[in-house]
Amino acid sequence: MAAPALERTRAKISVTVDPALLKAVDAYVAEHVGQDRSKVVDIALWRWFAEQQEEAIAAQHRAPLDDAARGEMDDWRAIRRAAAARRLSPR
């Protein structure tokens, strides 16, 4: 008996894809035991999601620092300089 919809751990969706792309997916699935369309789409979506996260991180690094972040960076530089001075000073 099928599990009730509330117990599913994955959502079922319907998508429309280019026929040539679907043909490529089906060819891949036919050549790789244990793969199916859902797994291929799942992998593609995870890769897309990772790219989105990487782009968000890159955008965050490209953004100018606000006054609070700039002050925090200055504080860390001072801490690093003091640690380096302690480490490099003659004993």
N, C-alpha and C positions, 0 to 999 in steps of 0.2 A: 504494500500500500504506500502511496506517495506521501511524503511529509507535508503537513499543512503549510500554507504560504508563510505563516508567521515564524515557522521554525527554519526557514531557508537561511543559509548563511550568505548567499549570493543573490543579487537581484537579476532578474531576467529582463532583457531589453530587446528591442527590435530596431535594426538599423538598415539603411539602404546604402549599398556600396556599388561602386563601379564594377560591371561584369568582369572586366579584365583583372581587377584586383581580387575578386572572389575566385576566379579561375586560378590565380597564383596561390592563393591561400589553400584551395582544394588540392592543388598539385603538391604543395608542401606537406599537407596533412597525409596525403596518400603515400608519401615517401618516408614519413617519420612515424613509426609506431608509437602509440600512446598520446599522440597529439590529436586535437580536434579543433574545429573552428573557434570554439569558445576559448580554448587555451591560447590560440594565436592572437585573438582579439584582446584577451586579458594581458598578454605580454606587451602587445602594442600600446595598450592604454597605460600600463605601468611605465613604459619608456616615455610616453608623452608626459605623464605626470611628473616624472623625474626631470625632464627637460623644463617643465614649467617651474619647478622648484629652483632649479639651477638659474633660470632667467630671473626669478624673483630675488635670489641672493645677489646675483650680479647687479641688478638694478639698485638694490640696497647699498651695495658698495660704491656704485657710481654716484649716488645721491650726495649732495653736499652735507657736511656735518652741521648739526645745529649747535647752539652755544653750549648746551649741556654735554653733548658728545665730544665737542672740541675740548672742553675743560677736562673731561675724563681722560682723553688721550694725552693731554698735557700732564696730568697727574701720573699716568702710567709711565710716561717718558722720564719723569723725575724719579720715580721708584726704580726704574731700570738703571738710570745713571748712578743713583746712590748705591745700588747693589753692585754695579760694575766697579765703582770706585772702591768699595769695601774689598772686593775680590782682588783687585789689582794693586791695592796699596801694600807697601812693604810692611812686613810684620816684625 
